[in-house]
Amino acid sequence: MIGYQLKHLQSALRSHMDEALRPIGLSTPQYACLELLRREPGASNSELARGAFVTRQTMSTLLRGLQDRGFVTRPAKASTGRALPTTLTPDGEDALDQAMLRVEPISALMVSSLDETQKNNLGESLDLCIQALDAPAP
């Protein structure tokens, strides 16, 4: 039952975020990518794909689109290894700022019926669930 509730919440959240981001020409995965790049400049395609919960192939396509729009830069050739580090451009920073103004109210609405203790407990409980599933199998 809890798994279903989480999936329902994720679906509702994604729907609201996509709707809010559509007028500025972004999708939820694109927003996630820009947000990840703000936190981890120079992240690789694989790192971004894991963080945005998409495949590497999907992230490659997503990054090409963001690069074509001038939101990210990637070198044509890797300086070492195969990873192409990606960074936000000033236009990408502006797009992310606009996106955050649209997404933050959705996050606030989602938890608006919870008091501070419930919000903290929810976050801690979700972290424990994630840790349990990420732990190596015995």
C-alpha positions as CSV (number, residue, x, y, z in Angstrom):
1,M,0.0,0.0,0.0
2,I,2.8,2.5,0.9
3,G,4.5,1.8,-2.4
4,Y,1.3,2.6,-4.3
5,Q,0.9,5.8,-2.3
6,L,4.4,6.9,-3.1
7,K,3.9,6.1,-6.8
8,H,0.6,8.1,-6.8
9,L,2.4,11.0,-5.1
10,Q,5.2,10.9,-7.6
11,S,2.8,10.8,-10.5
12,A,0.8,13.8,-9.1
13,L,3.9,15.8,-8.4
14,R,5.4,15.1,-11.8
15,S,2.1,16.2,-13.5
16,H,2.0,19.4,-11.5
17,M,5.6,20.2,-12.2
18,D,5.3,19.5,-15.9
19,E,2.3,21.7,-16.1
20,A,4.1,24.5,-14.3
21,L,7.3,24.2,-16.3
22,R,5.6,23.9,-19.8
23,P,5.2,27.7,-20.2
24,I,8.9,28.2,-19.9
25,G,9.7,25.3,-22.3
26,L,11.1,22.9,-19.7
27,S,10.2,19.4,-18.6
28,T,10.6,18.0,-15.2
29,P,13.7,15.9,-16.2
30,Q,15.3,19.0,-17.8
31,Y,14.6,21.0,-14.6
32,A,16.1,18.1,-12.5
33,C,19.2,18.2,-14.8
34,L,19.7,21.9,-14.4
35,E,19.2,21.7,-10.6
36,L,21.8,18.8,-10.4
37,L,24.2,20.9,-12.4
38,R,23.9,23.8,-10.1
39,R,24.7,21.5,-7.2
40,E,27.4,19.5,-9.0
41,P,29.0,21.6,-11.8
42,G,30.9,19.3,-14.2
43,A,28.8,16.3,-13.6
44,S,29.0,13.5,-16.2
45,N,26.1,12.2,-18.3
46,S,25.9,9.1,-16.2
47,E,25.9,11.1,-12.9
48,L,23.1,13.3,-14.2
49,A,21.1,10.3,-15.5
50,R,21.2,8.7,-12.1
51,G,20.3,11.9,-10.3
52,A,17.3,12.6,-12.7
53,F,16.1,9.0,-12.7
54,V,16.5,8.6,-16.5
55,T,18.6,6.4,-18.7
56,R,22.0,7.5,-20.0
57,Q,20.5,7.6,-23.5
58,T,17.6,9.8,-22.4
59,M,20.0,12.1,-20.6
60,S,22.2,12.4,-23.7
61,T,19.2,13.6,-25.7
62,L,18.1,15.9,-22.9
63,L,21.6,17.4,-22.7
64,R,21.7,18.0,-26.4
65,G,18.5,19.9,-26.2
66,L,19.7,22.0,-23.3
67,Q,23.0,22.6,-25.1
68,D,21.1,23.7,-28.3
69,R,19.2,26.2,-26.2
70,G,22.4,27.6,-24.6
71,F,21.5,26.4,-21.1
72,V,24.6,24.1,-20.7
73,T,28.0,23.7,-22.2
74,R,29.9,20.5,-22.8
75,P,33.3,20.1,-24.4
76,A,33.4,18.4,-27.8
77,K,36.1,16.0,-26.5
78,A,36.9,14.8,-23.0
79,S,40.1,16.1,-21.5
80,T,40.6,12.8,-19.7
81,G,38.7,9.5,-20.0
82,R,35.3,9.5,-21.8
83,A,33.2,11.7,-19.5
84,L,32.1,15.1,-20.9
85,P,31.7,17.4,-17.9
86,T,28.6,19.6,-18.3
87,T,28.2,23.0,-16.7
88,L,25.4,25.6,-16.6
89,T,25.6,28.7,-18.7
90,P,24.3,32.1,-17.4
91,D,21.2,31.4,-19.6
92,G,20.9,28.0,-17.9
93,E,21.1,29.7,-14.5
94,D,18.3,32.1,-15.4
95,A,16.1,29.3,-16.8
96,L,16.7,27.3,-13.5
97,D,15.8,30.4,-11.4
98,Q,12.5,30.8,-13.4
99,A,11.8,27.1,-13.0
100,M,12.4,27.1,-9.3
101,L,9.9,30.0,-8.9
102,R,7.3,27.7,-10.6
103,V,8.2,24.5,-8.7
104,E,8.7,25.7,-5.2
105,P,5.0,26.6,-4.7
106,I,4.1,23.0,-5.8
107,S,6.5,21.5,-3.2
108,A,5.0,23.9,-0.5
109,L,1.5,22.9,-1.5
110,M,2.3,19.2,-1.3
111,V,3.3,19.5,2.4
112,S,0.9,22.3,3.3
113,S,-1.3,20.2,5.5
114,L,1.7,18.9,7.6
115,D,3.1,20.7,10.6
116,E,6.9,21.1,11.0
117,T,7.2,17.9,13.1
118,Q,5.3,15.9,10.4
119,K,7.4,17.4,7.7
120,N,10.6,16.4,9.5
121,N,9.3,12.9,10.3
122,L,8.3,12.4,6.7
123,G,11.7,13.3,5.4
124,E,13.4,11.1,8.0
125,S,11.1,8.2,7.3
126,L,11.6,8.5,3.5
127,D,15.4,8.6,4.1
128,L,15.2,5.4,6.1
129,C,13.1,3.7,3.4
130,I,15.7,4.7,0.7
131,Q,18.6,3.4,2.9
132,A,16.8,0.1,3.4
133,L,16.3,-0.5,-0.3
134,D,19.8,0.8,-1.2
135,A,21.5,-1.5,1.3
136,P,23.3,-4.6,-0.1
137,A,21.2,-7.7,0.1
138,P,22.1,-10.1,2.9
